[in-house]
Amino acid sequence: MTQLTPQPGIMDIALYQGGAAHVKGVSNVVKLSSNENPLGPSPRAIQAMQDAAAGMHRYPSSDHAALRQAIGEVHGLDPEQIICGAGSDEIIAFLCQAYAGPGDEVLYTEHGFAMYRISALAAGATPVEVKERERVTDVDALLAGCTARTKLVFIANPNNPTGTMISEAEVARLAEGIPAGALLVLDGAYAEYVEGFDGGAAAAGARSNVFMTRTFSKIYGLGGARIGWGYGPKKIISVLNRVRGPFNVSSTALAGAEASVRDTDYVAQCRAENAKWRTWLANALGELGVPSDVSSTNFILARFASQAEAEACDSYLQSQGLIVRRVAGYNLPNALRITIGDEDACRRLAQAVKAFKAGQA
Ligand SMILES: *Cc1c(COP(=O)(O)O)cnc(C)c1O
C-alpha cells in the first residue's frame, strides 16, 4: 500500500466549527451565532432565485458578467476589476493559493477571522498572528510583524469577532508600510453595516498593493447561497481568474446576488434596523454589567468577568433557546459574540442575561 500523506500544513488545520443551530430538547430556538441577517434575503432576491431554478439544467455563466456589472453600477466600480466567488471565503482561498506557498508568511491579527489561517495552511504557507490593541487592529503590530517573506496581510474592517474598525488613515498607513511584494487584503464582510463606508474600495482602486473582499452572506442575507466578490488591481484579478474554477458560482446564487445588490432600499432598511437594535442590546447588557465595545457590525462582543462566567451564561442562554457564539478559539475566552437578531430576539436575549445575572447573585 502506498503511504498517502497530505501536503505539509493541511493536518494543522483545525476543522471549522460553524455556529450551532439547534438545542436538544428546546423549542423556539433563535440562532444568534453566525451573524446572519434576521430579516432574510430581499424579497426580490428570493423571486430571482426561484426564477433561476427553472434553468438549472444549464451551466451557470462562467464570467459572472451580469453580476459584476450590477456590482459595478451600484458601487461605482469597474466590473473588469471584480471577481466573484463561492462566498468571500473562496476569494480568500484564491488569494492564498495564488500568492502564498511554502516559506511564505500570511499575516493577520490575534482576533482575526478563522479563514485567513485555514487558507494560509491549505496553501502550504506559514500563518503569522500579531497582537491587537484592546480588541482593535494594531497597524504598528502588523507592520512590525512583516518580514521579507510576508506575502499577504489580512484585516477585516470592521473586524469579526470584535466588531471594531480602524480609520481610513490607519488603513492607508498600513498599505504604505507593508513590504514591496506583499498585498494588503481588506475584508469588508460587514462594510454595509457602516453607513457611507466603501469597505476599502477607494484604497483597492488606487493602490497596486490593496485588494478588497466582500460578501452577500451578511447584510444581504444570502449565506446559504454562497456568494461573495473581490475588487482590486486588474493584474490581481487576472491571476485569481486562473485559479478560479470556471463554474465556481451557481446560477441561483448569481441571480439572487444581482437582485440583492440592486435592492439598495432593502439594504438601507436592514442597516437601520440592525443599528437600532444593536444600540438597544448593547445598552441593555451594559446596564446588567456586561460591557461591549462600540460595534460597527451586526453583532456585539459581550465581555464577562471570566471564562467561567461567559461559559455559564452561554449554557444558560442555550437552555432558554438562545444560541450565541463562544469565541475562546479567537483568543477571547471571557466573551460571547451575539448576533443582532430581530426585536423579539434582542428582548429575549436581554431578559435571559438579566435572569442569568440574578441567578448568580
Ligand atoms: C462572514 C464573514 C465572511 C464571509 O464569508 P462568506 O464566505 O462570504 O460567507 C468573510 N469575512 C469575515 C470576517 C466574516 O465574518
The ligand as an SDF file (V2000), in Angstrom:
LIG
                    3D

 15 15  0  0  0  0  0  0  0  0999 V2000
  -18.8440   36.1200    7.4800 C   0  0  0  0  0  0  0  0  0  0  0  0
  -17.5050   36.5940    7.0940 C   0  0  0  0  0  0  0  0  0  0  0  0
  -17.0460   36.4280    5.8010 C   0  0  0  0  0  0  0  0  0  0  0  0
  -17.9730   35.9120    4.7450 C   0  0  0  0  0  0  0  0  0  0  0  0
  -17.7600   34.6530    4.3700 O   0  0  0  0  0  0  0  0  0  0  0  0
  -18.5850   34.0740    3.1190 P   0  0  0  0  0  0  0  0  0  0  0  0
  -17.6760   33.0170    2.6530 O   0  0  0  0  0  0  0  0  0  0  0  0
  -18.7340   35.1720    2.1300 O   0  0  0  0  0  0  0  0  0  0  0  0
  -19.8770   33.5890    3.6430 O   0  0  0  0  0  0  0  0  0  0  0  0
  -15.8010   36.8880    5.4570 C   0  0  0  0  0  0  0  0  0  0  0  0
  -15.0340   37.5160    6.3690 N   0  0  0  0  0  0  0  0  0  0  0  0
  -15.4500   37.7280    7.6190 C   0  0  0  0  0  0  0  0  0  0  0  0
  -14.5960   38.4810    8.5540 C   0  0  0  0  0  0  0  0  0  0  0  0
  -16.6910   37.2570    8.0180 C   0  0  0  0  0  0  0  0  0  0  0  0
  -17.1050   37.4510    9.2700 O   0  0  0  0  0  0  0  0  0  0  0  0
  1  2  1  0
  2  3  1  0
  2 14  2  0
  3  4  1  0
  3 10  2  0
  4  5  1  0
  5  6  1  0
  6  7  2  0
  6  8  1  0
  6  9  1  0
 10 11  1  0
 11 12  2  0
 12 13  1  0
 12 14  1  0
 14 15  1  0
M  END
$$$$
